[in-house]
Structures are given as C-alpha cells and as structure tokens.
C-alpha cells in the first residue's frame, strides 16, 4: 500500500452500518451536511468480499488524493460505504461510471427537499447494472501501475 493516511476504512464502514441513514465524517462519526459538491462511493456489495482491509485503504487513499476529498461513510438502509465529496460533476460521473454506482448525491439539491421547487437530490446512472460486479482486482492493478 502506498503511504496514505486512511487506515481501517473497511472496518469503519462495517461499524457505521448501524447508524441512521446519512453521510458521516469517518474520523468523528458526526453527520456531515455540505451545501455544494457531489457525493459518490466506490463500494458495491462485492467490495466487502473482494477487497482486503489493506486494499480498501489503498483504494480509499488513492481516490481521496485524486479527488481532493476526505473519507466519508455513507449509510443507507443498514448498508455503509466509504464515499467521497467531489467538486465537479465531471469527477462525480467518472466515479459513478467507473464503480457502477446507482447515483450521485447532489448536496445543493438535497436542501431543496420539502420545498415546492422542482428538484432532484440524485443523478441516476443510466448505465447502472445491478448484476454487474466491479472488477476490483483490475482496479487495484491499474492503481499500482499508475503510481
């Protein structure tokens, strides 16, 4: 693993699964609420079986550095995942497509919930395939080749 600062991310995700739905600061466990940017994860269900703790940390560190984000834990329906806040929609889409994510959270639009305005808090991935597994082995190989 390259010398990143995120350690124990997979186990944190597992521990956070009992929290209420939301996005949390991975270090403090406190809920996070941004006014802008986009939130996306690299975690699909198979990640828990296919990535070791060390690989999860390596991938988390790589993505945090690439996108200038810190580690977050998102919880939805009792499932927790490592996620990242990115500034550009282009970066968010790249993450969404690369890791077959169902959607991107748009922080700004999340705050319009409960208003009469027409909003969408999520950008849905038109390419999302519930049955498509991410090839994490290939992802890890590519990261190591490029570092």
Backbone as ProteinMPNN parsed JSONL, in Angstrom:
{"seq_chain_A": "XXXXXXXXXXXXXXXXXXXXXXXXXXXXXXXXXXXXXXXXXXXXXXXXXXXXXXXXXXXXXXXXXXXXXXXXXXXXXXXXXXXXXXXXXXXXXXXXXXXXXXXXXXXXXXXXXXXXXXXXXXXXXXXXXXXXXXXXXXXXXXXXXXX", "coords_chain_A": {"N_chain_A": [[0.839, -1.183, 0.0], [0.517, 2.197, -0.804], [1.842, 5.071, 0.908], [-0.599, 6.216, 2.42], [-2.984, 8.121, 4.401], [-5.428, 7.194, 5.266], [-6.694, 4.673, 7.186], [-8.062, 1.573, 8.125], [-10.554, 1.78, 6.912], [-12.454, -0.007, 5.772], [-13.347, -1.521, 7.97], [-14.437, 0.558, 9.457], [-16.587, 1.263, 7.831], [-18.145, -1.031, 8.124], [-18.714, -0.883, 10.874], [-20.189, 1.503, 10.985], [-22.598, 0.835, 9.863], [-24.777, 0.446, 11.534], [-25.697, 2.925, 12.117], [-28.004, 5.707, 11.673], [-29.535, 6.466, 8.47], [-27.519, 8.439, 6.35], [-24.742, 10.725, 5.814], [-21.478, 10.6, 7.038], [-18.725, 11.992, 8.89], [-15.809, 10.278, 8.738], [-13.812, 10.224, 10.667], [-14.783, 11.449, 13.035], [-17.348, 10.479, 13.326], [-19.545, 12.037, 13.237], [-22.537, 13.442, 11.758], [-22.468, 14.701, 8.4], [-23.002, 17.593, 6.457], [-23.113, 19.149, 3.586], [-23.159, 22.111, 1.53], [-22.623, 22.257, -1.104], [-21.188, 20.561, -3.972], [-20.624, 17.045, -4.716], [-21.482, 13.708, -3.828], [-20.062, 10.525, -3.875], [-19.542, 6.991, -4.074], [-17.192, 4.204, -4.078], [-17.948, 1.727, -3.505], [-19.421, -1.346, -4.04], [-21.694, -4.076, -3.364], [-20.089, -6.419, -3.57], [-17.571, -5.555, -2.889], [-16.996, -5.853, -0.185], [-16.365, -8.528, 0.085], [-14.375, -8.898, -1.828], [-12.289, -7.063, -1.537], [-9.483, -6.71, 0.491], [-8.801, -5.489, 3.83], [-6.527, -3.885, 3.647], [-6.397, -3.346, 0.875], [-8.767, -1.927, 0.552], [-8.168, 0.345, 2.048], [-6.009, 1.276, 0.505], [-7.256, 1.86, -1.954], [-9.101, 3.766, -1.049], [-7.352, 5.797, -0.156], [-6.118, 6.423, -2.588], [-8.301, 7.443, -4.107], [-9.12, 9.563, -2.464], [-6.895, 11.23, -2.625], [-6.779, 11.681, -5.414], [-9.202, 13.051, -5.895], [-9.162, 15.076, -4.072], [-10.457, 14.835, -1.611], [-11.783, 14.032, 1.647], [-12.218, 11.094, 3.644], [-15.452, 9.752, 3.881], [-18.324, 8.25, 5.382], [-21.081, 6.745, 4.092], [-24.409, 5.893, 4.855], [-27.088, 3.821, 4.125], [-30.081, 2.343, 4.484], [-29.099, 0.41, 6.317], [-26.745, -0.391, 5.206], [-23.383, 0.418, 4.853], [-20.876, 2.547, 3.408], [-17.718, 3.588, 2.108], [-17.258, 6.872, 1.012], [-16.828, 9.759, -1.144], [-16.548, 13.297, -1.336], [-16.781, 15.289, -4.084], [-15.85, 18.057, -6.168], [-16.586, 18.633, -8.82], [-19.042, 17.919, -11.315], [-18.214, 16.38, -13.425], [-16.082, 14.841, -12.326], [-17.574, 13.438, -10.418], [-19.29, 11.949, -12.052], [-17.388, 10.367, -13.367], [-16.427, 8.752, -11.246], [-18.873, 7.488, -10.585], [-19.48, 6.024, -12.944], [-17.124, 4.458, -13.267], [-17.253, 2.797, -11.041], [-19.713, 1.579, -11.138], [-21.929, 2.806, -9.813], [-25.151, 3.494, -8.467], [-26.114, 6.072, -8.243], [-25.465, 9.635, -7.822], [-25.103, 11.833, -5.149], [-26.334, 15.067, -4.956], [-25.316, 17.657, -3.235], [-26.22, 20.37, -2.968], [-28.839, 20.283, -4.029], [-30.052, 18.55, -2.277], [-30.904, 20.053, -0.164], [-33.197, 21.219, -1.018], [-35.282, 19.587, -0.628], [-38.558, 19.131, 0.512], [-39.434, 21.573, -0.24], [-41.375, 23.563, -2.538], [-40.153, 23.6, -4.908], [-38.972, 22.277, -8.049], [-36.9, 19.618, -7.898], [-33.993, 17.496, -7.881], [-32.363, 15.328, -5.904], [-30.56, 13.443, -6.497], [-28.427, 12.212, -9.08], [-29.145, 9.906, -11.379], [-27.613, 6.947, -12.502], [-27.575, 6.128, -15.803], [-26.352, 3.946, -16.888], [-26.228, 2.072, -14.925], [-26.008, -1.183, -13.634], [-27.361, -3.584, -11.852], [-26.547, -6.22, -11.656], [-23.949, -6.273, -12.493], [-20.695, -6.784, -11.544], [-18.057, -4.985, -10.029], [-14.752, -5.092, -11.167], [-12.601, -5.383, -8.989], [-10.029, -6.351, -8.675], [-8.758, -5.713, -11.092], [-8.983, -2.935, -10.933], [-7.326, -2.378, -8.72], [-4.87, -3.257, -9.719], [-4.49, -1.438, -11.816], [-4.273, 0.979, -10.394], [-1.886, 0.551, -9.014], [-0.09, 0.275, -11.145], [-0.082, 2.838, -12.139], [1.059, 4.331, -10.157]], "CA_chain_A": [[0.0, 0.0, 0.0], [1.255, 3.447, -0.792], [1.765, 5.689, 2.222], [-1.735, 7.102, 2.634], [-3.338, 8.347, 5.795], [-6.665, 6.5, 5.619], [-6.45, 3.316, 7.654], [-9.222, 0.978, 8.793], [-11.785, 2.271, 6.276], [-13.439, -1.086, 5.586], [-13.926, -1.833, 9.277], [-15.275, 1.699, 9.82], [-17.844, 1.131, 7.09], [-18.921, -2.102, 8.769], [-19.177, -0.384, 12.173], [-21.158, 2.579, 10.803], [-23.836, 0.31, 9.277], [-25.877, 0.518, 12.497], [-26.127, 4.325, 12.26], [-29.13, 6.148, 10.841], [-29.178, 6.851, 7.109], [-26.883, 9.74, 6.255], [-23.324, 10.767, 5.487], [-20.762, 10.867, 8.28], [-17.289, 12.194, 8.926], [-15.264, 8.984, 9.139], [-12.958, 10.372, 11.849], [-15.533, 11.826, 14.236], [-18.631, 9.794, 13.388], [-20.613, 13.041, 13.226], [-23.177, 13.644, 10.45], [-21.906, 15.729, 7.521], [-24.014, 18.242, 5.635], [-22.472, 20.16, 2.751], [-24.055, 22.957, 0.731], [-22.289, 22.12, -2.523], [-20.401, 19.387, -4.312], [-21.292, 15.795, -5.055], [-21.003, 12.594, -3.012], [-20.072, 9.268, -4.631], [-18.798, 5.899, -3.45], [-16.621, 3.169, -4.948], [-18.322, 0.453, -2.898], [-20.551, -2.187, -4.447], [-21.778, -5.147, -2.358], [-18.993, -7.388, -3.675], [-16.331, -4.985, -2.361], [-16.74, -6.378, 1.154], [-15.738, -9.851, -0.058], [-13.261, -8.924, -2.78], [-11.192, -6.179, -1.13], [-8.959, -6.867, 1.847], [-8.761, -4.221, 4.56], [-5.418, -3.097, 3.102], [-6.776, -2.874, -0.465], [-9.81, -0.907, 0.758], [-7.44, 1.56, 2.443], [-5.23, 1.739, -0.641], [-8.191, 2.466, -2.901], [-9.619, 4.982, -0.41], [-6.301, 6.811, -0.21], [-5.945, 6.82, -3.991], [-9.427, 8.283, -4.525], [-9.076, 10.799, -1.676], [-5.852, 12.083, -3.212], [-7.161, 12.044, -6.79], [-10.312, 13.987, -5.931], [-9.004, 16.102, -3.045], [-11.528, 14.649, -0.644], [-11.514, 13.219, 2.818], [-13.051, 9.898, 3.745], [-16.775, 9.85, 4.485], [-19.067, 6.991, 5.401], [-22.489, 6.922, 3.789], [-25.242, 4.791, 5.32], [-28.426, 3.802, 3.549], [-30.77, 1.068, 4.687], [-28.279, -0.541, 7.054], [-25.508, -0.679, 4.474], [-22.483, 1.57, 4.917], [-19.839, 2.527, 2.386], [-16.809, 4.718, 2.032], [-17.615, 7.751, -0.1], [-16.005, 10.952, -1.291], [-17.171, 14.516, -1.854], [-16.001, 15.867, -5.176], [-16.348, 19.385, -6.517], [-17.132, 18.769, -10.175], [-19.956, 16.885, -11.81], [-17.4, 15.5, -14.274], [-15.422, 13.883, -11.437], [-18.608, 12.587, -9.818], [-19.723, 10.982, -13.075], [-16.29, 9.425, -13.572], [-16.502, 7.789, -10.139], [-20.12, 6.735, -10.706], [-19.364, 5.068, -14.038], [-16.024, 3.53, -13.015], [-17.579, 1.855, -9.982], [-21.088, 1.112, -11.311], [-22.774, 3.321, -8.743], [-26.517, 3.754, -8.9], [-26.409, 7.501, -8.298], [-24.612, 10.658, -7.215], [-25.842, 12.779, -4.323], [-26.05, 16.473, -5.217], [-25.515, 18.281, -1.93], [-27.031, 21.591, -3.063], [-30.235, 19.934, -4.261], [-30.566, 17.848, -1.099], [-31.516, 21.035, 0.723], [-34.467, 21.669, -1.586], [-36.32, 18.636, -0.23], [-39.546, 19.762, 1.374], [-39.883, 22.841, -0.817], [-42.245, 23.398, -3.697], [-39.346, 23.67, -6.117], [-38.67, 21.036, -8.751], [-35.515, 19.294, -7.584], [-33.538, 16.112, -7.864], [-31.232, 15.236, -4.992], [-29.638, 12.447, -7.029], [-28.288, 11.98, -10.515], [-29.216, 8.461, -11.545], [-26.7, 6.41, -13.513], [-28.319, 5.4, -16.836], [-25.601, 2.723, -17.201], [-26.186, 1.206, -13.747], [-26.421, -2.573, -13.823], [-27.344, -4.211, -10.531], [-25.89, -7.528, -11.748], [-22.565, -6.115, -12.926], [-19.744, -6.637, -10.446], [-16.838, -4.221, -10.298], [-13.556, -5.926, -11.141], [-11.696, -4.681, -8.085], [-8.66, -6.809, -8.929], [-8.262, -4.883, -12.194], [-8.876, -1.576, -10.418], [-6.131, -2.303, -7.878], [-3.708, -3.402, -10.608], [-4.348, -0.173, -12.539], [-3.772, 1.982, -9.441], [-0.473, 0.262, -8.731], [0.678, 0.556, -12.352], [-0.026, 4.286, -12.348], [1.667, 5.064, -9.034]], "C_chain_A": [[0.879, 1.24, 0.0], [0.968, 4.165, 0.522], [0.63, 6.667, 2.393], [-2.077, 7.227, 4.103], [-4.643, 7.677, 6.205], [-6.315, 5.066, 5.985], [-7.701, 2.816, 8.366], [-10.558, 1.345, 8.183], [-12.852, 1.189, 6.127], [-14.124, -1.402, 6.909], [-14.809, -0.683, 9.772], [-16.621, 1.604, 9.117], [-18.732, 0.074, 7.742], [-19.502, -1.602, 10.091], [-20.268, 0.677, 12.032], [-22.512, 2.072, 10.297], [-25.025, 0.401, 10.227], [-26.38, 1.95, 12.713], [-27.355, 4.598, 11.385], [-28.633, 6.503, 9.447], [-28.594, 8.258, 7.121], [-25.443, 9.609, 5.845], [-22.582, 11.281, 6.714], [-19.29, 11.152, 8.025], [-16.701, 10.903, 9.485], [-14.426, 9.075, 10.403], [-13.765, 10.604, 13.12], [-16.826, 11.039, 14.418], [-19.814, 10.737, 13.368], [-21.228, 13.159, 11.829], [-22.54, 14.82, 9.708], [-23.05, 16.292, 6.686], [-23.343, 19.362, 4.866], [-23.529, 20.953, 1.988], [-23.76, 22.872, -0.76], [-21.445, 20.872, -2.719], [-21.281, 18.163, -4.517], [-20.682, 14.665, -4.233], [-21.165, 11.301, -3.795], [-19.206, 8.247, -3.902], [-18.16, 5.013, -4.51], [-17.137, 1.792, -4.547], [-19.569, -0.139, -3.537], [-20.596, -3.34, -3.447], [-20.603, -6.125, -2.382], [-17.673, -6.862, -3.103], [-15.986, -5.569, -0.997], [-16.053, -7.743, 1.099], [-14.454, -9.803, -0.878], [-12.084, -8.037, -2.406], [-10.774, -6.504, 0.297], [-9.016, -5.506, 2.538], [-7.689, -3.307, 3.972], [-5.752, -2.544, 1.721], [-7.83, -1.77, -0.364], [-9.151, 0.417, 1.131], [-6.661, 2.138, 1.265], [-6.125, 2.444, -1.654], [-8.76, 3.763, -2.326], [-8.601, 6.113, -0.469], [-6.093, 7.324, -1.622], [-7.057, 7.789, -4.408], [-9.454, 9.6, -3.748], [-8.054, 11.77, -2.257], [-6.265, 12.576, -4.598], [-8.226, 13.141, -6.811], [-10.232, 15.073, -4.854], [-10.08, 16.037, -1.98], [-11.018, 13.939, 0.595], [-12.466, 12.029, 2.792], [-14.366, 10.23, 4.449], [-17.36, 8.438, 4.531], [-20.527, 7.337, 5.144], [-23.25, 5.684, 4.235], [-26.615, 4.919, 4.673], [-29.008, 2.41, 3.754], [-29.916, 0.014, 5.372], [-27.019, -0.987, 6.343], [-24.654, 0.587, 4.502], [-21.387, 1.417, 3.886], [-18.956, 3.754, 2.521], [-17.219, 5.568, 0.835], [-16.764, 9.009, -0.059], [-16.843, 12.103, -1.832], [-16.242, 15.079, -2.909], [-16.649, 17.18, -5.588], [-17.032, 19.454, -7.87], [-18.044, 17.6, -10.528], [-19.194, 15.895, -12.692], [-16.693, 14.432, -13.432], [-16.432, 12.92, -10.811], [-19.086, 11.536, -10.816], [-18.641, 9.941, -13.339], [-16.316, 8.34, -12.49], [-17.733, 6.89, -10.281], [-20.004, 5.659, -11.785], [-18.281, 4.025, -13.777], [-16.403, 2.447, -12.011], [-19.044, 1.426, -9.989], [-21.981, 1.52, -10.143], [-24.15, 3.675, -9.292], [-26.8, 5.246, -9.056], [-25.313, 8.34, -7.654], [-25.531, 11.533, -6.37], [-25.386, 14.187, -4.676], [-26.357, 17.222, -3.922], [-26.43, 19.499, -2.002], [-28.516, 21.25, -3.195], [-30.86, 19.205, -3.078], [-31.316, 18.812, -0.185], [-32.814, 21.605, 0.173], [-35.602, 20.72, -1.24], [-37.271, 19.323, 0.732], [-39.996, 21.121, 0.866], [-40.789, 22.538, -2.004], [-41.469, 23.399, -5.002], [-39.171, 22.289, -6.744], [-37.197, 20.733, -8.518], [-35.254, 17.81, -7.835], [-32.308, 16.082, -6.981], [-30.191, 14.261, -5.519], [-29.598, 12.498, -8.55], [-28.223, 10.465, -10.658], [-28.332, 8.034, -12.706], [-27.496, 5.627, -14.554], [-27.636, 4.09, -17.228], [-25.601, 1.722, -16.042], [-26.737, -0.174, -14.064], [-26.257, -3.291, -12.498], [-26.576, -5.532, -10.528], [-24.43, -7.465, -12.171], [-21.661, -5.904, -11.72], [-18.536, -5.827, -10.908], [-15.661, -5.173, -10.201], [-12.5, -5.198, -10.3], [-10.249, -5.111, -8.268], [-8.02, -5.96, -10.029], [-8.068, -3.442, -11.74], [-7.586, -1.421, -9.609], [-4.86, -2.4, -8.719], [-3.442, -2.078, -11.329], [-3.793, 0.921, -11.625], [-2.283, 1.784, -9.208], [0.412, 0.537, -9.939], [0.897, 2.047, -12.547], [0.622, 5.046, -11.201], [3.16, 4.975, -9.035]], "O_chain_A": [[1.87, 1.31, 0.727], [-0.04, 3.892, 1.173], [0.881, 7.867, 2.503], [-1.522, 6.521, 4.944], [-4.935, 7.603, 7.398], [-5.714, 4.338, 5.195], [-8.326, 3.557, 9.124], [-11.591, 1.241, 8.844], [-14.034, 1.456, 6.339], [-15.347, -1.535, 6.961], [-15.819, -0.923, 10.434], [-17.667, 1.833, 9.724], [-19.938, 0.276, 7.89], [-20.664, -1.873, 10.394], [-21.173, 0.747, 12.863], [-23.484, 2.827, 10.308], [-26.17, 0.43, 9.775], [-27.372, 2.163, 13.409], [-27.689, 3.824, 10.487], [-27.454, 6.804, 9.259], [-29.098, 9.15, 7.804], [-24.969, 8.51, 5.558], [-22.99, 12.255, 7.346], [-18.689, 10.634, 7.084], [-17.059, 10.482, 10.585], [-14.333, 8.097, 11.145], [-13.466, 10.023, 14.163], [-17.343, 10.939, 15.531], [-20.961, 10.301, 13.469], [-20.53, 12.995, 10.829], [-22.128, 15.806, 10.319], [-23.948, 15.563, 6.264], [-23.038, 20.412, 5.432], [-24.662, 20.499, 1.828], [-24.541, 23.349, -1.584], [-21.042, 20.216, -1.759], [-22.509, 18.241, -4.494], [-19.479, 14.674, -3.972], [-22.242, 11.002, -4.311], [-18.257, 8.603, -3.203], [-18.531, 5.058, -5.683], [-16.797, 0.795, -5.184], [-20.629, 0.486, -3.568], [-19.614, -3.561, -2.739], [-20.171, -6.603, -1.334], [-16.754, -7.644, -2.859], [-14.811, -5.76, -0.684], [-15.25, -8.071, 1.972], [-13.54, -10.593, -0.641], [-10.981, -8.241, -2.913], [-11.608, -6.565, 1.2], [-9.254, -4.488, 1.889], [-7.907, -2.106, 3.816], [-5.426, -1.395, 1.423], [-7.785, -0.793, -1.112], [-9.513, 1.473, 0.611], [-6.656, 3.351, 1.055], [-5.776, 3.514, -2.154], [-8.886, 4.753, -3.045], [-8.943, 7.25, -0.792], [-5.913, 8.524, -1.832], [-6.781, 8.835, -4.995], [-9.778, 10.643, -4.315], [-8.308, 12.969, -2.368], [-6.115, 13.757, -4.911], [-8.168, 14.05, -7.638], [-11.138, 15.898, -4.74], [-10.558, 17.067, -1.503], [-9.952, 13.324, 0.583], [-13.405, 11.986, 1.998], [-14.382, 10.903, 5.48], [-16.927, 7.551, 3.796], [-21.133, 8.117, 5.878], [-22.798, 4.559, 4.022], [-27.221, 5.99, 4.677], [-28.475, 1.423, 3.248], [-30.006, -1.166, 5.033], [-26.305, -1.865, 6.826], [-25.136, 1.682, 4.215], [-21.008, 0.302, 3.527], [-19.388, 4.81, 2.984], [-17.497, 5.035, -0.239], [-16.075, 9.286, 0.923], [-17.726, 11.913, -2.669], [-15.062, 15.316, -2.653], [-17.845, 17.387, -5.384], [-17.956, 20.245, -8.057], [-17.84, 16.465, -10.098], [-19.502, 14.703, -12.699], [-16.705, 13.253, -13.786], [-16.164, 11.724, -10.692], [-19.265, 10.371, -10.462], [-18.945, 8.762, -13.517], [-16.236, 7.15, -12.795], [-17.64, 5.674, -10.115], [-20.387, 4.511, -11.562], [-18.489, 2.84, -14.033], [-15.936, 1.313, -12.111], [-19.563, 0.963, -8.973], [-22.69, 0.697, -9.563], [-24.286, 4.101, -10.439], [-27.616, 5.647, -9.886], [-24.378, 7.828, -7.038], [-26.607, 11.927, -6.818], [-24.188, 14.469, -4.694], [-27.52, 17.398, -3.559], [-27.329, 19.641, -1.173], [-29.354, 21.867, -2.538], [-32.078, 19.243, -2.903], [-32.264, 18.415, 0.492], [-33.466, 22.403, 0.846], [-36.763, 21.013, -1.527], [-36.843, 20.014, 1.656], [-40.853, 21.757, 1.48], [-40.937, 21.386, -2.412], [-42.045, 23.223, -6.075], [-39.216, 21.269, -6.056], [-36.336, 21.522, -8.907], [-36.172, 17.003, -7.978], [-31.313, 16.743, -7.28], [-29.057, 14.25, -5.04], [-30.596, 12.787, -9.211], [-27.329, 9.824, -10.105], [-28.307, 8.677, -13.756], [-28.04, 4.57, -14.237], [-28.265, 3.22, -17.831], [-25.032, 0.637, -16.167], [-27.794, -0.313, -14.68], [-25.137, -3.573, -12.072], [-26.015, -5.919, -9.503], [-23.748, -8.49, -12.205], [-21.843, -4.952, -10.962], [-18.064, -5.975, -12.036], [-15.576, -5.97, -9.266], [-11.633, -4.5, -10.826], [-9.336, -4.318, -8.039], [-6.87, -5.54, -9.904], [-7.091, -2.798, -12.123], [-6.845, -0.454, -9.788], [-3.883, -1.699, -8.454], [-2.293, -1.649, -11.437], [-2.936, 1.702, -12.041], [-1.514, 2.745, -9.207], [1.548, 0.986, -9.781], [1.934, 2.47, -13.058], [0.73, 6.271, -11.255], [3.813, 5.538, -8.156]]}, "name": "protein", "num_of_chains": 1, "seq": "XXXXXXXXXXXXXXXXXXXXXXXXXXXXXXXXXXXXXXXXXXXXXXXXXXXXXXXXXXXXXXXXXXXXXXXXXXXXXXXXXXXXXXXXXXXXXXXXXXXXXXXXXXXXXXXXXXXXXXXXXXXXXXXXXXXXXXXXXXXXXXXXXXX"}
